[in-house]
Amino acid sequence: MRDEKEILNRWRLALGRYSDGAVGFTPGKLPYEEMDQVLDFLYSREYGEDQDIRKERRGGTGASELTVPSWIEKLRRLFPKSTAEIMERHALEKYGMTELLTDPEVLKRMEPNRELLKMVLELKSMMKGPVLEMAREVVRKVAQELAKQMEQEIRPALTGRIDRSSGSPVRSVRNLDIKRTIRMNLKHYDTEKKQLLLKDVYFYGRLKRHSPWRVILCVDESGSMLDSVIHSAVMAGIFARLPVMDVRLVIFDTSVVDLSGYVEDPVETLMSVQLGGGTDIGGALRYCETLMESPARTVMVLVSDLYEGGSYQNMLGAVKDIVESGAKFVALTALDHEAEPVYDRNAAEHMARLGAHVGAMTPEQLAEWMGKIIA
């Protein structure tokens, strides 16, 4: 009977408070009335203009009205983290609750994650004073977390090939010399337990590279490219810390902004992004050409959906000149929210015929590709 009551309570939560004439809450394992209040605060917006009428019909029987800060507090306390993050995203994207990002108390309580970062970047023009400073902290925390995740895969792909002729004090799974480790520890084999006891573990060294390559990241900052912009800014910061690379970062729409001076600071980079506007890929590539000092040791990375708002002839002409100069050219196409490539396939085919490498690559795949190029 107890389980049936819990099932009814959960149905009541799903149906909403206006169904309680037929289904009411019974005492259960969870504070259902409070959870119902939190859900109603957000999803009653579905009723639009009828919302106020429905509230009047309820009279004064409900709990005290929530404010946005108190809603955030209860949401985090009553629901699992994954559920709370979904509801916060609905609040911002579906119901336009921009006060979530303009009230410092509310912003402070929200969980820093990639979705919140995207919202901050889209709405940062509305922020001033303490809210803006708090938003920068959100950007910093999420960028650091992304960098930590990406660096584990990117750095080994670019810091050098394994040198199997030398050992290394760097204890990394990627460098593990498994054959030598087994051979040198055979004398510690426990015959009774049939176990090999590892007293010493050996690792390969890595070949050092010299004469840094210039890597130019040319990033489209139009509205549809937000995910790619975030990854590019973080990736540029990782690349910039590697001695093998001299990194330049350029973002563009119809104008070009050179952020090379901030390349080691993803926060400054991301807070400089102005999403939206048109797209002039050709103009951006022509500017990036001026940054090539030694084409033979240059990798040009265009991050764009390749939908050109200017002249396709100018865009393809710039690609042709860059490739013919001896530089390596790669066009990274945009990915949608389901990680499916979204780009101008006609433009991509033309670029490929000109000698460009075109594809939808994750940062890890890009690092592997670049590792082979600059080896």
Secondary structure, DSSP 8 states (H G I E B T S, - for coil): -HHHHHHHHHHHHHH-GGGTTT----S-SS-HHHHHHHHHHHHGGGGTTHHHHHHHHHTT-S-----HHHHHHHHHHHS-HHHHHHHHHHHHHTS--GGGGT-HHHHHHS---HHHHHHHHHHGGG--HHHHHHHHHHHHHHHHHHHHHHHHHHHHHHS--EEEEEE-S---GGGB-HHHHHHHHGGGEETTTTEE--S---BEEE----S-EEEEEEEE-SGGGHHHHHHHHHHHHHHHTSTTEEEEEEEESSSEEE-GGGTT-HHHHHHT----S---HHHHHHHHHTT-S-GGGEEEEEES----SS-HHHHHHHHHHHHHTT-EEEEE-EE-TTS-EES-HHHHHHHHHTT-EEE---HHHHHHHHHHHH-
